[in-house]
Amino acid sequence: MLIQNYDEIATTDKKKDCLAILEEGLKAADPEDIIPKFITPEQIKIDGKIIKLNEFSNIHTIAFGKAGDVMTRAINRIIPIKSGIIVIPKGSKSKIKSKKFRIFNSGHPKPNKNSVKAAKEVLKFVENRKDTEFVIFLVSGGGSALMAIPDNITLDDKIHVTNLLLKSGATIQEFNCIRKHLSKIKGGKLVENLKCQGIALVMSDVEGDDLSVIASGTTYMDDTTFEDAEKIIQKYNLKKKIPLEVLNRINQGRNGEVSETPKKPKISNYIIANNMNCLKAMERKANELGYTSDTIQVFGNNKDAVKKIIKNIPNEQKSCLIFGGETTVEVLGKGSGGRNHEMVLRILKNTQKNDRMIIASMGTDGIDGNTFFAGAITENFKIDADIINGFLRNSDSGRFFQKMKSNIKTGSTHTNLMDIGIILK
C-alpha cells in the first residue's frame, strides 16, 4: 500500500474503508498509469494533436517537479529517450537510474543553490538542441522552487521573499506571479530560445489547471505583470519586509526598464492529469464499498474551505463527502503541521455535535507543511474546543494528530495532484 502506516491507523472498519478510498485517490495520481494514455512507441496523441516521433533525429526529456523522475521512467519505458535532465526535491530518491539522465535534487518549497545549478544546466541543455531534435518537457507541481535563476537579485533575496509569501496566506497564483517576475526562466522564459520542436506534458497542482501558474509557467507564458506583483505585495503588507533590491526590480519592470514575461507560448503545453483524476477514482471506490458519495473541490482560505465542506456533508447514513483541491493557511506560530492537518482539526472542532463520522485529508505528494506526514485521519470524538484552539493558535495541528497517533504516512509519493480528503458517515 502507498499508505505506509495503514495497520497502525486502520483501527476500525470505517477507518479501513476511508483509507481504502484515499488509497485509490493516490493510485490515480501515479504518472506510470497516466503517461501511457498519451504516448505509444510511434507517437504522442493528445487533444487531437498527433506528433510522429520517427520524424526527429533524437528525443530528449526535461522533467522538473515532484513527479519528474517517475514521469521520466514512464516515458522511457515506451520510447527510446536519447538523454535528459530530471530535477526533483532534495530528500527524494530518484525512481529511475540511468546514465542517460542527469539528476538534480533541489530545494523545496524554498529554492537553494542546487535549484540555481539545475536551472542553469537545463537552460544550457535547451539552448544546445539542434533543430532536428524534439524535447518533451515533463512538468509537475513543485517546479517553481526546484529550478531558479534569480534575475538581478540574490538567491538569499529570493528565499526571503519565498518565506514571506509562504507565511502570508497568499494563493499559489499570487505566489507565482511574484516568482515569475524575479526569474530568468519562469513565465515561459526557459523555452524562449528553443531551436527545435517541443511539447510540455503537465500534471496540474493548481486551481483551474492554469498552465501559467503550474511550476510558474516555465514552459508556457505569463499573463500577469510587474504591476500585479506590486499589488500582491501591498495586499499582504509585505513592502517593509521585502528586500530593497526586490522592490527595485519590480519597480524597474513597472517603469518599462525591464522586459515583461512572454505573453505567448513558444511550445504547446497540455494538461495530462489533475485533481479530478484522484476524486473520480475515490468516487468509484466509495461506490464499490456501498457508500453514496458527493464530490466537491475547495480552494482559498482554509477556514472558508472548512465551512464549505461542513455545509456539504450529506445527511444520509452510509454516505461520504469526497473533497479535493488546495487551500492556504496563514502561519501563526512555530508548531508543526500543514494545510491538511489544519483542515482535519478545524472540521473536528466544528462537528462536535454531528453524528459519528470519519474525517481525513492528505496531500497526494505525501508531505503536509513542515512535517514528514501526508495528513491525518480521525473520528469526530468529543474534545474541549479550547484544547483545539490552542493547537490552531500555534499552527501545531500536526503535533495534535501525532499525539493521537492519527497522522497518515506515505513518504514521498513522487507525484503531486493537490490534496484529497473524505468525510465518511
C-alpha positions in Angstrom: 0.0 0.0 0.0 1.0 3.6 -0.5 -0.2 4.4 3.0 2.7 3.1 5.0 1.2 3.1 8.4 -2.1 1.6 7.4 -2.0 -1.1 10.1 -1.4 1.5 12.8 -4.2 3.9 11.9 -6.8 1.5 10.4 -8.3 0.8 13.9 -12.0 0.5 12.9 -13.9 -0.9 9.9 -14.9 2.7 8.9 -11.4 3.9 9.0 -10.4 0.9 6.9 -13.0 2.0 4.3 -11.8 5.6 4.5 -8.2 4.7 3.9 -9.1 2.3 1.1 -10.8 5.2 -0.7 -7.8 7.5 -0.1 -5.5 4.8 -1.4 -7.4 4.8 -4.7 -7.0 8.5 -5.0 -3.3 8.2 -4.5 -3.0 5.4 -7.1 -4.8 7.6 -9.6 -2.0 10.2 -9.3 0.7 7.7 -10.4 2.4 9.0 -13.6 3.1 5.5 -14.7 -0.7 5.0 -15.1 -1.1 8.4 -16.8 1.7 8.7 -19.3 0.7 5.6 -21.4 -2.7 7.1 -22.1 -1.0 9.7 -24.4 2.2 8.1 -25.7 2.9 5.0 -27.8 6.3 3.9 -29.3 5.3 5.7 -32.5 3.5 8.9 -31.5 2.2 11.3 -28.9 -1.5 11.8 -29.2 -3.2 14.4 -27.2 -6.2 16.7 -27.6 -6.5 15.7 -31.3 -2.9 16.5 -32.0 -0.6 13.8 -33.2 3.2 14.0 -33.2 5.0 11.3 -35.2 8.2 10.5 -33.2 10.1 9.0 -36.2 10.4 12.4 -37.8 13.1 13.5 -35.3 16.7 12.7 -35.1 16.7 12.4 -31.3 14.2 12.7 -28.5 15.2 14.3 -25.2 13.3 14.8 -21.9 13.5 17.6 -19.3 11.5 16.8 -16.2 11.1 19.1 -13.2 8.7 18.8 -10.3 7.8 16.2 -7.6 6.8 13.7 -10.3 9.8 14.3 -12.5 11.6 11.0 -12.0 8.5 8.8 -12.3 7.2 10.7 -15.4 10.6 10.2 -17.0 10.7 6.5 -16.1 7.2 6.0 -17.5 8.0 7.7 -20.8 11.4 6.0 -21.1 9.7 2.6 -20.9 7.7 3.5 -24.0 10.1 5.4 -26.3 13.9 5.5 -26.7 14.9 8.7 -25.0 18.4 9.9 -26.1 19.2 11.9 -23.0 17.6 14.2 -20.4 17.6 16.0 -17.1 15.5 15.3 -14.0 15.0 17.9 -11.2 13.3 16.6 -8.1 13.1 17.7 -4.4 16.1 17.1 -2.1 15.5 14.1 0.1 13.5 12.4 -2.7 15.4 9.4 -4.0 15.1 9.1 -7.8 13.0 6.2 -9.0 15.0 6.0 -12.3 18.7 5.1 -12.6 20.2 5.6 -16.0 23.3 7.3 -17.3 21.1 8.9 -19.9 19.7 11.3 -17.3 21.3 13.9 -15.1 19.5 14.1 -11.8 19.4 17.1 -9.6 17.9 17.2 -6.1 16.9 20.8 -5.4 15.3 22.8 -2.6 11.6 22.8 -2.0 9.5 24.7 -1.0 12.4 27.2 -0.9 15.0 27.3 -3.7 18.6 26.6 -2.8 22.0 26.6 -4.6 21.1 23.3 -6.3 18.0 24.9 -7.7 20.2 27.5 -9.4 22.7 24.9 -10.6 19.9 22.7 -12.0 18.2 25.6 -13.8 21.4 26.8 -15.4 22.1 23.2 -16.7 18.5 22.9 -18.0 18.7 26.2 -19.7 22.0 25.3 -21.4 20.6 21.9 -22.4 17.6 23.6 -24.0 19.7 26.1 -25.9 22.1 23.4 -27.3 19.4 21.4 -29.0 19.5 21.0 -32.8 16.6 21.9 -35.0 16.1 18.2 -36.0 15.6 17.1 -32.4 12.5 17.0 -30.2 12.2 17.9 -26.5 9.5 16.6 -24.2 9.1 18.7 -21.0 7.6 16.8 -18.1 6.2 19.3 -15.7 4.7 18.7 -12.3 4.0 20.6 -9.1 7.0 21.9 -7.1 8.9 23.0 -10.2 8.9 26.7 -9.2 11.3 26.2 -6.3 13.3 23.3 -7.9 14.6 25.5 -10.6 15.6 29.1 -10.0 17.7 31.7 -11.7 17.1 35.0 -9.9 17.2 38.0 -12.2 19.4 40.8 -10.8 18.6 39.8 -7.2 20.5 37.3 -5.0 19.3 33.8 -4.1 19.0 34.9 -0.5 16.7 37.7 -1.5 14.6 35.2 -3.5 14.5 32.8 -0.5 13.5 35.6 1.8 10.6 36.6 -0.4 9.6 32.9 -0.6 9.5 32.7 3.2 7.3 35.8 3.4 4.8 34.5 0.8 4.6 31.1 2.4 3.6 32.6 5.7 1.3 35.3 4.3 -1.5 33.2 3.2 -1.0 34.2 -0.5 -2.6 31.9 -3.1 -0.4 29.9 -5.4 -1.4 32.2 -8.3 -0.2 35.3 -6.3 2.9 33.4 -5.1 3.9 32.5 -8.7 3.2 36.0 -10.1 5.9 37.4 -8.0 8.3 34.5 -8.6 7.9 34.8 -12.4 8.9 38.5 -12.2 12.0 37.7 -10.3 13.3 34.9 -12.6 15.2 34.4 -15.8 13.4 31.2 -16.7 9.8 31.3 -15.4 6.8 32.5 -17.2 7.9 30.9 -20.5 11.4 32.2 -20.5 13.0 28.8 -20.4 11.9 27.9 -23.9 12.2 31.4 -25.5 15.3 30.4 -27.4 14.5 26.7 -28.1 15.5 26.0 -31.7 13.8 22.6 -32.1 10.2 21.5 -31.7 8.9 20.5 -28.2 5.9 19.8 -26.1 5.1 20.1 -22.4 3.1 17.4 -20.6 1.8 18.8 -17.4 0.4 17.3 -14.2 -1.7 20.1 -12.6 -1.4 21.1 -9.0 -3.4 24.4 -9.2 -7.0 25.5 -9.3 -8.4 25.6 -12.8 -5.4 23.9 -14.3 -3.9 27.3 -15.2 -0.8 26.5 -17.2 0.7 29.9 -16.5 0.7 29.0 -12.8 1.8 25.4 -12.7 5.6 25.4 -11.9 5.3 29.2 -12.6 4.6 28.6 -16.3 8.2 27.8 -17.0 7.4 26.2 -20.4 4.3 28.3 -21.1 3.7 32.0 -20.8 2.6 34.6 -18.3 -0.5 36.8 -18.3 0.5 38.7 -15.1 2.6 41.8 -14.9 5.0 43.6 -12.7 2.1 45.8 -11.8 0.2 42.7 -10.5 3.3 41.7 -8.4 3.3 45.2 -6.8 -0.4 44.9 -5.9 0.2 41.5 -4.2 3.0 42.9 -2.1 0.7 45.7 -1.0 -2.3 43.3 -0.4 -0.3 41.3 2.2 1.5 44.3 3.7 4.9 43.0 2.7 6.5 46.2 1.4 8.5 46.9 4.6 9.7 43.3 4.8 10.8 42.7 1.3 14.4 43.4 0.4 15.0 46.8 -1.3 16.7 45.0 -4.3 13.5 43.1 -5.0 11.3 46.1 -4.8 13.7 47.9 -7.2 13.4 45.1 -9.6 9.6 45.2 -9.6 9.6 49.0 -9.9 12.0 48.8 -12.9 9.6 46.4 -14.6 6.6 48.7 -13.9 8.5 51.5 -15.5 9.4 49.5 -18.6 13.1 49.3 -17.8 12.9 45.5 -17.6 11.1 43.4 -20.2 7.9 41.7 -19.3 7.4 37.9 -19.3 6.4 36.3 -22.6 2.7 36.7 -23.4 2.5 33.9 -26.0 3.6 30.2 -25.6 6.6 29.1 -27.7 5.6 25.4 -27.5 2.3 23.5 -26.9 1.5 22.7 -23.2 -1.1 20.1 -22.3 -2.6 19.0 -19.0 -2.4 15.2 -18.7 -3.8 14.8 -15.2 -5.4 16.9 -12.4 -7.0 16.6 -9.0 -10.3 15.3 -10.5 -8.5 12.1 -11.6 -8.0 11.3 -7.9 -11.5 12.3 -6.9 -13.2 10.2 -9.6 -11.1 7.2 -8.6 -12.2 7.8 -5.0 -15.8 8.0 -6.0 -15.6 4.7 -7.8 -14.1 3.0 -4.7 -16.6 4.5 -2.3 -19.5 3.3 -4.5 -17.9 -0.1 -4.7 -17.8 -0.2 -0.9 -21.5 0.6 -0.8 -21.4 4.3 0.0 -23.3 7.1 -1.8 -21.0 9.9 -2.5 -20.9 13.7 -3.2 -17.8 15.4 -4.5 -16.5 19.0 -4.2 -13.3 20.9 -4.6 -12.1 23.6 -2.2 -9.6 26.4 -2.7 -8.6 29.6 -1.0 -8.5 30.2 2.8 -8.6 27.0 4.9 -11.2 28.4 7.3 -13.6 29.2 4.4 -12.9 25.8 2.8 -13.9 24.0 6.1 -17.2 25.9 6.2 -18.0 24.7 2.6 -17.0 21.1 3.5 -19.2 21.0 6.6 -22.1 22.6 4.7 -21.9 19.8 2.1 -21.7 16.8 4.5 -24.6 14.5 3.4 -27.3 13.7 5.8 -27.8 10.1 4.8 -26.1 7.2 6.6 -23.6 5.1 4.6 -22.6 8.2 2.7 -19.5 10.2 2.2 -18.3 13.6 1.0 -15.2 13.4 -1.1 -13.2 16.6 -1.5 -10.0 17.8 -3.1 -8.2 21.0 -4.1 -5.6 23.0 -2.2 -6.1 25.6 0.5 -3.9 28.3 2.0 -3.2 28.8 5.7 -1.7 31.8 7.5 1.1 30.5 9.7 0.6 31.9 13.2 3.0 30.0 15.3 6.1 27.8 15.3 4.3 24.4 15.5 4.3 21.5 13.0 1.6 20.8 10.5 0.2 21.7 7.1 -3.0 22.7 5.4 -4.4 19.1 5.6 -3.7 18.7 9.3 -5.3 22.1 10.0 -8.3 21.3 7.8 -9.0 18.0 9.7 -8.5 19.7 13.0 -10.9 22.5 12.1 -13.5 20.0 10.8 -13.2 18.1 14.1 -13.7 21.3 16.1 -16.9 22.1 14.1 -18.5 18.7 14.0 -18.7 18.0 17.8 -22.5 17.9 17.7 -22.7 15.9 14.4 -23.3 12.2 14.0 -20.3 9.9 14.2 -18.1 10.3 11.2 -14.5 9.7 10.0 -12.6 12.8 8.8 -9.4 12.6 6.7 -7.4 14.8 4.4 -3.9 14.4 2.8 -1.5 15.7 0.2 -1.0 13.5 -2.8 2.7 14.4 -2.7 2.9 12.8 0.8 4.2 15.8 2.6 2.0 18.2 4.5 3.6 21.5 5.6 6.7 21.2 7.7 6.0 17.6 8.7 7.0 14.1 7.4 3.4 13.1 7.2 0.8 13.4 4.4 -2.2 14.4 6.5 -4.4 13.0 9.2 -7.5 10.8 9.9 -9.7 10.9 12.9 -13.2 10.2 14.2 -15.1 13.3 15.4 -14.6 12.4 19.0 -15.6 14.8 21.8 -12.9 17.2 22.8 -12.8 20.6 24.5 -12.7 23.4 21.9 -10.1 25.3 24.0 -7.6 22.5 23.5 -8.1 22.6 19.7 -7.8 26.4 19.7 -4.5 26.2 21.5 -3.0 24.0 18.8 -4.5 26.1 16.0 -3.1 29.3 17.5 0.4 27.9 17.3 -0.1 26.3 13.9 0.6 23.0 15.6 -2.1 20.7 14.1 0.4 18.1 13.1 1.5 17.6 16.7 -2.1 17.3 17.8 -2.6 14.3 15.5 0.8 12.9 16.3 -0.3 12.7 20.0 -3.4 10.9 18.8 -1.4 8.6 16.5 -3.6 9.7 13.7 -1.2 11.0 11.1 -1.1 9.5 7.7 2.3 8.5 6.5 3.2 7.7 2.8 6.7 9.2 2.4 7.4 11.0 -0.9 4.9 9.7 -3.4 6.8 11.1 -6.5 3.6 12.8 -7.7 1.5 15.8 -6.9 -2.1 16.4 -7.8 -3.0 18.6 -4.9 -4.9 17.3 -1.8 -7.6 14.7 -1.3 -10.0 14.2 1.6 -13.1 12.4 2.7 -15.8 12.6 5.4 -17.4 9.2 5.8 -20.6 8.7 7.8 
